[in-house]
């Protein structure tokens, strides 16, 4: 069973600072989480109906199982990445939401 952690960042008030930290600091931290199988990130640019984009950036982190995800985030690397996501959002005026799903 593959699980996916989806991380949704709202538009930050300081997008350049967000992007610089996200790419140079945060993603290297997230990529070091034990058990992480794959990571995909994207910048949101549009909605299908043309309404304002509710998210600035989305990250999708894949693990082999719910247990692997929990074990990965229980490590020093996982705790650092989780804390950095919260700090980055707070410092740049964004919010961060996270959901876990099971792939069909």
Secondary structure, DSSP 8 states (H G I E B T S, - for coil): --EEEEEEE---SSHHHHHHHIIIIIHHHHHTSTT--EEEEEE----TT----S-SEEEEEEESSHHHHHHHHTSHHHHHHHHHHHHHHHHHT--EEEEEEE--
